[in-house]
Every structure is written in structure tokens, then in C-alpha cells.
């Protein structure tokens, strides 16, 4: 944080920001790409093990169905919220 605060008042601040912004986006993108498949596989594995222990495929199918429905709903809400927020506060480049 100190390294980020040092150039804040200097003339080098825009140059430092132009370098840090793409690096930060790449870092967050790589975290997302890594975490999402891990969470999905953990969920599928957990449901599968629960189904094996309960010896019921119906529970696993229902859980995966609910997961798919909730995932779709979350994606739609996220897309709608993003569109609304971009409409309310557009970015000017």
C-alpha cells in the first residue's frame, strides 16, 4: 500500500496506474478462471458422494438440477444488474 501511495501525488501516477490496471485485471481474471472450476467440481463431487452414501440418484439429480437453476438465475441477475448499472453510470473512454 505504501508503494501505491507514493506516486499518488506525483506526475508518475497516471503512468503507474496505466501499468497496474491491466496487471490487476489479469490477476483477478486468472483467479476467477481458477476458482470457478474448482468450486463446481467440489460441488459435483460432494453431491455425488452424498448420492452414493444415500444410494439414491434422485437426490443427486435434484441437487444438480437446483444448482443449475440457481446458477442460471444468478447469471441472469448479474447480467441485468450490470446492464442497469452501466446504463445509470456509463463509462466514458
KOLMI-983822 format. One record per residue (C-alpha): x, y, z. Coordinates in steps of 0.001 Angstrom, whole numbers, plus 500000, padded with zeros to 6 digits. Layout:
BEGIN
+--------+--------+--------+
:     xx :     yy :     zz :
+--------+--------+--------+
:      X :      Y :      Z :
...
+--------+--------+--------+
END
This chain:
BEGIN
+--------+--------+--------+
:     xx :     yy :     zz :
+--------+--------+--------+
: 500000 : 500000 : 500000 :
: 502906 : 502322 : 500655 :
: 504218 : 501738 : 497144 :
: 500808 : 502643 : 495768 :
: 500519 : 505774 : 497884 :
: 503940 : 507152 : 496975 :
: 503239 : 508064 : 493342 :
: 499726 : 509327 : 494134 :
: 500774 : 512954 : 494254 :
: 503480 : 512798 : 491635 :
: 503465 : 513148 : 487896 :
: 504177 : 509412 : 487562 :
: 500740 : 508483 : 488943 :
: 498975 : 508139 : 485552 :
: 501813 : 506019 : 484164 :
: 501817 : 503783 : 487242 :
: 498046 : 503424 : 487049 :
: 498175 : 502536 : 483369 :
: 500613 : 499716 : 484169 :
: 498864 : 498492 : 487327 :
: 495340 : 498402 : 485913 :
: 495890 : 495686 : 483265 :
: 498003 : 493653 : 485681 :
: 495232 : 493819 : 488270 :
: 492615 : 492795 : 485716 :
: 494738 : 489842 : 484618 :
: 495246 : 488785 : 488225 :
: 491530 : 488894 : 489041 :
: 490661 : 487169 : 485780 :
: 493110 : 484365 : 486470 :
: 491707 : 483931 : 489972 :
: 488190 : 483684 : 488578 :
: 489243 : 481194 : 485908 :
: 490903 : 479074 : 488583 :
: 488308 : 479256 : 491345 :
: 485086 : 478687 : 489374 :
: 486002 : 475199 : 488070 :
: 487300 : 474192 : 491496 :
: 484062 : 475213 : 493201 :
: 481977 : 473479 : 490535 :
: 483970 : 470252 : 490772 :
: 483802 : 470331 : 494572 :
: 480044 : 470750 : 494404 :
: 479599 : 467930 : 491886 :
: 481885 : 465645 : 493879 :
: 480047 : 466416 : 497115 :
: 476666 : 465735 : 495583 :
: 477942 : 462534 : 494005 :
: 479335 : 461271 : 497290 :
: 476102 : 462150 : 499060 :
: 474212 : 460225 : 496403 :
: 476493 : 457210 : 496800 :
: 476076 : 457246 : 500570 :
: 472341 : 457646 : 500378 :
: 472173 : 455183 : 497456 :
: 469737 : 457489 : 495732 :
: 470259 : 459015 : 492345 :
: 467137 : 461072 : 492776 :
: 468747 : 463285 : 495429 :
: 471814 : 463884 : 493276 :
: 469749 : 464708 : 490203 :
: 467567 : 467081 : 492193 :
: 470581 : 468798 : 493787 :
: 472314 : 469232 : 490425 :
: 469071 : 470495 : 488934 :
: 468704 : 473096 : 491691 :
: 472342 : 474066 : 491249 :
: 471834 : 474600 : 487514 :
: 468651 : 476613 : 488071 :
: 470259 : 478800 : 490730 :
: 473397 : 479260 : 488627 :
: 471292 : 480411 : 485682 :
: 469254 : 482731 : 487914 :
: 472410 : 484255 : 489392 :
: 473881 : 484786 : 485930 :
: 470694 : 486487 : 484730 :
: 470503 : 488723 : 487806 :
: 474183 : 489610 : 487407 :
: 473732 : 490439 : 483723 :
: 470659 : 492560 : 484447 :
: 472394 : 494381 : 487300 :
: 475447 : 495048 : 485144 :
: 473327 : 496404 : 482310 :
: 471378 : 498609 : 484729 :
: 474484 : 499953 : 486448 :
: 476198 : 500649 : 483127 :
: 473088 : 502453 : 481966 :
: 472962 : 504569 : 485146 :
: 476690 : 505349 : 485231 :
: 478248 : 504888 : 481774 :
: 481997 : 504855 : 481438 :
: 483463 : 507358 : 479020 :
: 486707 : 506337 : 477354 :
+--------+--------+--------+
END
